Amino acid sequence: MKLWGRYNSPYVRRVAVTMQLYGLEYQHESVIPFDEGKKDVAKVNPIARVPVLELPDGETLVDSAAIIDHLDELAGPERALTPATGPERRKVLKYVAVELGIMDKLVAVLYERQFRPKEKWHRPWIDACEGQIRDGFKWIDNEINGNWLLHDRLTQADVSLAVFWDFATRSRPNFFAKFYCNDIVSITEKLRHTDAFIQTEPTEDALSAKMPDAQGKDVAE
Ligand SMILES: N[C@@H](CCC(=O)N[C@@H](CS)C(=O)NCC(=O)O)C(=O)O
């Protein structure tokens, strides 16, 4: 199998961590879905987005949720990080949906600040997204009442959460320093030192390195 996309993308990284946790081998095509890299990604995804998973027979899967659904099938119901049925499955799917929603909002703000000239940034839109990001993370943090979101069982909800929190705090360190989501920090710390996370460590990200708060300035600037 071949995984397309850099680990700097939180969507790619959650797929990669899942593959590592399942012990699935893959080649890594570390492409950027912008500028020059866009045309390469377009060969495997009509809308030129990552992640893409290319299967051994050449079939391509797009979108991290659809890819992870296939990986769960490969891992089998006993090992899958998303429970196969019942209330536990519904709970994990809900947590992951909220986490993906937070990421979509965070990425929307990053794109607004990266791709639009500063005088065209629309502050009410940024404020609305940041409110949803804050509310989402706070809600998840309040849901944690044990080692993991489902108490003693590690699930996809924890894996994605740790990948997303790590991405969030790297790309907007000043903004997230004021969040005080201690239980999310604790889950992230437990996973950050595992092989799956170490093997998928992002490289220096040109996109987030250009963000004002990654340079030590206030997010409102
Ligand atoms: N819902 C998608 C989101 C994927 C996504 O937004 N990927 C970004 C990289 S972080 C991308 O390819 N952006 C380029 C673009 O949207 O044109 C998923 O879960 O895979």
The ligand as an SDF file (V2000), in Angstrom:
LIG
                    3D

 20 19  0  0  0  0  0  0  0  0999 V2000
  -11.9380   15.5050    5.1920 N   0  0  0  0  0  0  0  0  0  0  0  0
  -10.6130   15.2690    4.6570 C   0  0  0  0  0  0  0  0  0  0  0  0
   -9.7720   16.5390    4.7930 C   0  0  0  0  0  0  0  0  0  0  0  0
   -8.4500   16.4090    4.0590 C   0  0  0  0  0  0  0  0  0  0  0  0
   -7.7290   17.7570    3.9280 C   0  0  0  0  0  0  0  0  0  0  0  0
   -8.2810   18.8360    4.2010 O   0  0  0  0  0  0  0  0  0  0  0  0
   -6.4650   17.6860    3.5190 N   0  0  0  0  0  0  0  0  0  0  0  0
   -5.6910   18.8930    3.3020 C   0  0  0  0  0  0  0  0  0  0  0  0
   -4.2870   18.7360    3.8770 C   0  0  0  0  0  0  0  0  0  0  0  0
   -4.3030   19.0310    5.6350 S   0  0  0  0  0  0  0  0  0  0  0  0
   -5.5260   19.1420    1.8070 C   0  0  0  0  0  0  0  0  0  0  0  0
   -5.3090   18.2200    1.0530 O   0  0  0  0  0  0  0  0  0  0  0  0
   -5.6600   20.4150    1.3910 N   0  0  0  0  0  0  0  0  0  0  0  0
   -5.5330   20.8190    0.0480 C   0  0  0  0  0  0  0  0  0  0  0  0
   -6.8170   21.3090   -0.5300 C   0  0  0  0  0  0  0  0  0  0  0  0
   -7.8790   21.2320    0.1600 O   0  0  0  0  0  0  0  0  0  0  0  0
   -6.8020   21.7910   -1.6530 O   0  0  0  0  0  0  0  0  0  0  0  0
   -9.9750   14.0730    5.3580 C   0  0  0  0  0  0  0  0  0  0  0  0
  -10.3870   13.7500    6.4990 O   0  0  0  0  0  0  0  0  0  0  0  0
   -9.1070   13.4140    4.7630 O   0  0  0  0  0  0  0  0  0  0  0  0
  1  2  1  0
  2  3  1  0
  2 18  1  0
  3  4  1  0
  4  5  1  0
  5  6  2  0
  5  7  1  0
  7  8  1  0
  8  9  1  0
  8 11  1  0
  9 10  1  0
 11 12  2  0
 11 13  1  0
 13 14  1  0
 14 15  1  0
 15 16  2  0
 15 17  1  0
 18 19  2  0
 18 20  1  0
M  END
$$$$
